[in-house]
């Protein structure tokens, strides 16, 4: 039962992937396009929704039901929509044309043999779509029929109803750990103060709990009787995709008959697909249903990514089309020429003909008709089967990636997952990696490392000991000097203990965390919006300031008084909470203690806080700054703590102003709130700074080292400050000390002038200077860019210079980058350099980047599933990236390239033999092979070897791939699927087909081919040539394959034997076709000529390729071939692919080391 | 539960899923290359010689008679000669047997520039009608030879049957006629399955335009072997078809008189006609090309092998020499 529930919830999560993806891209890209109504007139367009709660006399709504469909199609639209998608492919369109023409007399083949493959190809795709949509439908059905307790009619208790039956205005009760079925207005919760906690992972990927508060006027509605009597009207905004805003009013009928209006905000709104946590139940009114809910409004189609190889394949298909049209024209023109002069050939009776294709009196018509016929006849040049085999192969490749034990992380129990199989081969061609730092390179598990209190730095040893020691010492110092009240909050400022105590208070109070219910344990566990806050709370607990309870308006702390060695329980009334945002970069709380002192406690980024210090608060600024830069150099994340005492009068004045701002409805509200907080967050006193460490993940430096050797340029895009970023850069071997480091940043002067032009010029000058600098070719370069500088550098006129410089550098570090910039950098790099980019990140802020890059990789880490949902590949740890790229990427690229080239080859060989025959039959458009032979060629006799090539081929073993990362450059240069290769294979195909055809017809010309004196006729020539073609192409694939397992042997040689089986069975089946002789048994089988011809022609047709390969491999070996040889030479058993007992001889390794520049330590 | 979930996500450790199936990775070592080329050469050349000698054992007499059988007075108007039904078209050819020919000796007629493989020609027949006596109206593809002028179905219909080859040969040596056995020249499966034993020719060759030979309406199609042979359309414009078999040996240097009735009109399209007498061996008739091809391919392989030996001697490369790796070569370039 439980398992069922959990599985259904994972399905649910899956279902939401798309919605979430979208929500974020929207947030980043279009955050400027908020509803542009400055006048918050409810009832006006944009704000027209009216919801009657519990009103039996309410007018009928026109709002949609709560049924949510994520399906793309329904029964009626499935076929048309799907087919339209399918026939947007040129090749499919062509085959449709061929199928239609096959129903006319023009066709050279039986209609079935043309329609069947098309039906198969399209059918497979349709089935795939259908199955996926069916899955969506079943999940939808499951989701929509989940039940929720709904208040139905007066007097009746809450009853279970399916989600889809919900209507706007219903009052529902949601229990703990349940998902909200629609967007709700929170009325009350199991907590007295109307508080509840929600998890919004499905919406924004954040796993931390968020607090929602009901209006005070509704908190009392906490049982069913009260709900009974409750009626209200909600006037609010129309459905929109903005997750973090809500504008509306609650009109409540008071007992005296008056109607009072209360403003609503986003903190009273519970969004669909978020989950109730840590709260037993809530009551809520349904405000938005089904398609109107914010989460659904946020969904958009995700970008469709196609690999370079596939895009190039399209071009190859165009080339083949040109070829097809050319030979079709030759055929039709040739035929019409002969038709005009065929009066001599009386036996054809052309003038008596009713056959339009050969009517000498209407040459033009004949030409056109024959052209159309030829288009179908030579259709085998277009490898329709290739599309199917590619789909199959990629699917299996993705399975292989998912099932690689080396890519399995024991710790998390997760494995690398290919979420799409479209991009397997793209993994082998990546040229640039754009990586997030926190959570991607690092663990995102914060460790409290250092702190600086009042200008003293702690944390060289055990930080807790040190700090506690210092604190005890101070307290006893104070005591000796006779000061009593040091521990209490007072207006005194002259004691140093006060500031230190205040440091702990900031830690314990200035946060949004809550206590997680744990049983028995003395130390408490916390949950908060960011991992840092949890770290701070845990540290404060260690320091003796244990935050242990939160209610809507109060926070409770157990403070240890070292002086009296007793624990004081204090209650702080939470007056205001000024939330953290990435633009504010700070957060404050205003609290009042038991004694009535009002404090503002603030934490935030150093530059922000330093700007807001008061005159008396700068005592320790100098020392703290020094410590901060030390911490940053060690690669720690830093934050500064400050506080402020507020007089009662002053607070009250401000509070009223703030209340006005809060009560404002509409977009200007934020602005007002911002202004209000600006006023109060001022004149602060600096108490100190903290530094937390975000440890590097296991294996990151090794992985990055390998990737760098593989010729990948790695860009680090992080929101951290420069020192931290550079430091991490060194520790993860992205930077090394023998690198030439360029720093691109704005000088203070330029920044202060705020003159855009001056700033741009400065950046341009810097870039120019870097360009000018002569660097020894051996030394690799690295670039460090600041967020502001990046903004300038990416502006239109400097962009080109900047990108040219950046691309030249082995690594680039961009610090202080916003999510939007991340995506922009990715897009620009992709566009301007044309390089294949891979973006890797773990958080919601990386989604833009992940979607913009050619390949997006999500780390399924601490920060929720947002990045994973948007990604094409997901992995539990960064360290798997090298294996994914160097091994699987390399293999998949190699496999797919070979597979496509071979398929093109095979179809050209087959198609051209048909064409050559036309030359000998006056271009009459007749077919040498039986229709079913033609179908079987691609369907049965040559398809499996292609798939085995695409699945099992390994040019180099996985160990060798990792051992020689530089091998990866083959993919970057694209040598396996270059035009040179493509043209080469086409040439080979033409040569092979010519050899096959000419040898066959010369050998099997007029004289008898059997002992019994029989001669070869058209069908016999057809079957012999067919045999040769099948053998040739199957032997050719055996020559391409470099890695033979038993599977390949069975498949390839089995395919060849299948040919005979097919010929036998086909002849034995009654009445399929006109030619029903037992060709194999009676005619060709007993003739030695047949077998001798097969042997000779197959060998001769492969000889050119064999000679070329032997020369190339012997004298111009490629890297992969060399590596296999090296393995062979050092007698390693590569057969098993296991760890090599005998490593490459050391001399050899050294040689390598010396010769690879990147290899240098 | 949780623990279980975690372990169940762990991929299975099979050789296939880990892509570690034991495999053979062929490496082109010089020894391997040279050995395989030499092996192929050594195998192919004797095979070729064998085929060549087999072809050599075939005795073949070819006599082109299309020009010779036109009287000199008609040499400029061969067409009108051949189209004149009242003309006696018999002509006598003399053949010399170069070597002893052992029975069975196959008699062929060879036509050139005759496009039996033309689509219009190939499809102009009705398999159903040939097989099934009740399907005589199945003349779907046979136009214009489907119905007679008075709308009776033609059996066998179509251009192929209509253009049936109708030259006849009578052979004699030293005044004694050599019997040409006309039985057993068609494929058995054709006679049994494709041509009905109860289907008789009807209205055949009754139109104004006479194509080729006529058929005896008393004999079922399955026994009309000349027709069956003719209806197996040839792949190329030059083709031979079996006319009959001689079951007696022909001695060396014997002179054979062939009495040819030159009926068939190839003059209109300038095609040649030849009378061929040939013995066969295991490779069939005379076919030097097969042997030559085998010998050439084998010889080419030997030649390549020698070249490789020389190349490896003068420009050797150590197997797996890391200095050939692209990233090691680059600095030099």
Interface residues (C-beta under 8 A of the other chain):
Chain A: X2 X3 X344 X345 X346 X347 X348 X349 X350 X352 X353 X354 X355 X357 X358 X399 X400 X402 X403 X404 X405 X406 X408 X413 X414 X415 X891 X917 X920 X921 X922 X924 X925 X926 X928 X952 X954 X958 X964 X966 X969 X999 X1001 X1002 X1003 X1004 X1005 X1006 X1007 X1008 X1009 X1010 X1011 X1012 X1013 X1014 X1015 X1016 X1017 X1018 X1019 X1020 X1021 X1022 X1042 X1043 X1044 X1045 X1046 X1047 X1074 X1076 X1077 X1078 X1082 X1083 X1087 X1088 X1089 X1092 X1093 X1096 X1099 X1100 X1103 X1107 X1109 X1110 X1113 X1114 X1115 X1117 X1118 X1119 X1122 X1123 X1124 X1125 X1126 X1127 X1128 X1129 X1130 X1134 X1135 X1136 X1137 X1138 X1148 X1151 X1152 X1155 X1156
Chain B: X1 X5 X6 X7 X9 X10 X11 X12 X13 X17 X18 X19 X20 X21 X22 X23 X24 X25 X26 X27 X28 X30 X33 X40 X44 X47 X51 X60 X104 X106 X108 X110 X114 X115 X116 X117 X118 X119 X120 X121 X122 X127 X143 X144 X145 X159 X162 X163 X187 X188 X189 X190 X193 X194 X211 X232 X233 X234 X235 X236 X237 X238 X239 X240 X241 X242 X245 X265 X268 X269 X270 X278 X280 X281 X282 X283 X284 X285 X286 X287 X289 X290 X293 X294 X297 X300 X304 X308 X311 X312 X315 X317 X319 X320 X321 X322 X323 X324 X325 X326 X327 X328 X331
